[in-house]
Amino acid sequence: MTAPAHLSPAPGTRVLVTGAAGAIGRSVALAFAEAGARVAVSDLDGERLRSVAREVRALAELPVDLRSVDDSAGLPGAAFTALDGLDVVAHMSGLLLRRDDLAEITAEDWDVQQEVNLRSTFFVLRAAAELMADQGQGGRLIAATSQGWWTGGVGGSAVYAASKGGVVSLCRGLARTYGPAGITVNTVAPGAVRSPMLLKDLSEDALQDIVAHTPLGRLGSPEEIAGPVLFLASPQASFITAATINVSGGWLPY
Ligand SMILES: NC(=O)c1ccc[n+]([C@@H]2O[C@H](COP(=O)([O-])OP(=O)(O)OC[C@H]3O[C@@H](n4cnc5c(N)ncnc54)[C@H](O)[C@@H]3O)[C@@H](O)[C@H]2O)c1
């Protein structure tokens, strides 16, 4: 599905997509590439990243472990070098460990989800914003949150939800900080999107319950998240910042 040109960033826009080996990140990278963007892709999974990089004709393939602050903070600089500048970051990486019984949650469960989902968002987006501010042409920062930021999480995802709530708060703060430099910072909150992350360890009953409470009566597709991400990077979204775009088929009306 190619986005209409007027709702896409200009051809040649320099874009870093994280989590690009994942279901949503791959779709986002593909949509940017189809819009004529210059794309750098990043992920922990080097093998799947290689295949996506080939598919989207990425100019750079940047394997990183976002549990590392050094990897997180260094990633935008590597993309900037490869793309000869940086206009957009779509930070789509994420990690969900479901634990139906809160008593089973360990400190390790807590740390890894906070590190991958929340801490990396700060170090990646701050480094990108500083580069964009020096570049002097504004920029677009887009991070993936989740409906869990609002609900507190369903299906054993309380810790994940807390990290995604942090992503929303953090991006509001970054929007305020970097707005004067013409840099917008927004989050996209997917509802239930068909992907290995959603389905892993989720009971069939919980899945059916989500679908039953979704006015559109189905799961979303990764492409249906890519569209709003591209829109946030387009000229039409120039006055949108500190927003959380609800892309859930109406699962949560807000
Ligand atoms: N699928 C859904 O229903 C859904 C719903 C709400 C929010 N989200 C969010 O959307 C984003 C994309 O989700 P998805 O469904 O494509 O999941 P996914 O699991 O397919 O993709 C996530 C990617 O993040 C990467 N990643 C994980 N740990 C990493 C690390 N330490 N360093 C670098 N990369 C790492 C993974 O390798 C993977 O490729 C995530 O932020 C997720 O939390 C997804």
The ligand as an SDF file (V2000), in Angstrom:
LIG
                    3D

 44 48  0  0  0  0  0  0  0  0999 V2000
    1.9370   -5.5010   17.4230 N   0  0  0  0  0  0  0  0  0  0  0  0
    1.1310   -4.8400   18.2190 C   0  0  0  0  0  0  0  0  0  0  0  0
   -0.0320   -5.2110   18.3820 O   0  0  0  0  0  0  0  0  0  0  0  0
    1.6000   -3.5940   18.9320 C   0  0  0  0  0  0  0  0  0  0  0  0
    0.6580   -2.9350   19.7180 C   0  0  0  0  0  0  0  0  0  0  0  0
    1.0590   -1.7820   20.3870 C   0  0  0  0  0  0  0  0  0  0  0  0
    2.3490   -1.3130   20.2590 C   0  0  0  0  0  0  0  0  0  0  0  0
    3.2470   -1.9730   19.4820 N   0  0  0  0  0  0  0  0  0  0  0  0
    4.5990   -1.4090   19.3910 C   0  0  0  0  0  0  0  0  0  0  0  0
    4.9440   -1.2450   18.0250 O   0  0  0  0  0  0  0  0  0  0  0  0
    6.3680   -1.4350   17.8800 C   0  0  0  0  0  0  0  0  0  0  0  0
    6.6270   -2.5220   16.8400 C   0  0  0  0  0  0  0  0  0  0  0  0
    6.0270   -3.7320   17.2750 O   0  0  0  0  0  0  0  0  0  0  0  0
    5.9300   -5.0400   16.3650 P   0  0  0  0  0  0  0  0  0  0  0  0
    4.5680   -5.5790   16.5070 O   0  0  0  0  0  0  0  0  0  0  0  0
    6.4710   -4.7580   15.0170 O   0  0  0  0  0  0  0  0  0  0  0  0
    6.9050   -6.0200   17.1820 O   0  0  0  0  0  0  0  0  0  0  0  0
    8.1090   -6.9180   16.6590 P   0  0  0  0  0  0  0  0  0  0  0  0
    8.4800   -7.7710   17.8090 O   0  0  0  0  0  0  0  0  0  0  0  0
    7.7290   -7.5660   15.3680 O   0  0  0  0  0  0  0  0  0  0  0  0
    9.2590   -5.8330   16.3750 O   0  0  0  0  0  0  0  0  0  0  0  0
   10.0240   -5.2490   17.3910 C   0  0  0  0  0  0  0  0  0  0  0  0
   11.4700   -5.1740   16.9340 C   0  0  0  0  0  0  0  0  0  0  0  0
   12.2450   -4.5700   17.9830 O   0  0  0  0  0  0  0  0  0  0  0  0
   13.4840   -5.2400   17.9980 C   0  0  0  0  0  0  0  0  0  0  0  0
   14.1590   -5.1930   19.2970 N   0  0  0  0  0  0  0  0  0  0  0  0
   13.7960   -5.8300   20.4340 C   0  0  0  0  0  0  0  0  0  0  0  0
   14.7460   -5.6750   21.3720 N   0  0  0  0  0  0  0  0  0  0  0  0
   15.7200   -4.9120   20.8230 C   0  0  0  0  0  0  0  0  0  0  0  0
   16.9710   -4.4390   21.2890 C   0  0  0  0  0  0  0  0  0  0  0  0
   17.4410   -4.7430   22.5170 N   0  0  0  0  0  0  0  0  0  0  0  0
   17.7230   -3.6890   20.4580 N   0  0  0  0  0  0  0  0  0  0  0  0
   17.3000   -3.4090   19.1970 C   0  0  0  0  0  0  0  0  0  0  0  0
   16.1380   -3.8350   18.6880 N   0  0  0  0  0  0  0  0  0  0  0  0
   15.3550   -4.5950   19.5050 C   0  0  0  0  0  0  0  0  0  0  0  0
   13.1600   -6.6880   17.6760 C   0  0  0  0  0  0  0  0  0  0  0  0
   14.3070   -7.4090   17.2070 O   0  0  0  0  0  0  0  0  0  0  0  0
   12.0660   -6.5660   16.6470 C   0  0  0  0  0  0  0  0  0  0  0  0
   12.5470   -6.6540   15.3300 O   0  0  0  0  0  0  0  0  0  0  0  0
    6.8990   -1.7980   19.2630 C   0  0  0  0  0  0  0  0  0  0  0  0
    7.4070   -0.6450   19.9020 O   0  0  0  0  0  0  0  0  0  0  0  0
    5.6670   -2.2950   19.9850 C   0  0  0  0  0  0  0  0  0  0  0  0
    5.8030   -2.1470   21.3760 O   0  0  0  0  0  0  0  0  0  0  0  0
    2.9070   -3.1150   18.8060 C   0  0  0  0  0  0  0  0  0  0  0  0
  1  2  1  0
  2  3  2  0
  2  4  1  0
  4  5  1  0
  4 44  2  0
  5  6  2  0
  6  7  1  0
  7  8  2  0
  8  9  1  0
  8 44  1  0
  9 10  1  0
  9 42  1  0
 10 11  1  0
 11 12  1  0
 11 40  1  0
 12 13  1  0
 13 14  1  0
 14 15  2  0
 14 16  1  0
 14 17  1  0
 17 18  1  0
 18 19  2  0
 18 20  1  0
 18 21  1  0
 21 22  1  0
 22 23  1  0
 23 24  1  0
 23 38  1  0
 24 25  1  0
 25 26  1  0
 25 36  1  0
 26 27  1  0
 26 35  1  0
 27 28  2  0
 28 29  1  0
 29 30  1  0
 29 35  2  0
 30 31  1  0
 30 32  2  0
 32 33  1  0
 33 34  2  0
 34 35  1  0
 36 37  1  0
 36 38  1  0
 38 39  1  0
 40 41  1  0
 40 42  1  0
 42 43  1  0
M  CHG  2   8   1  16  -1
M  END
$$$$
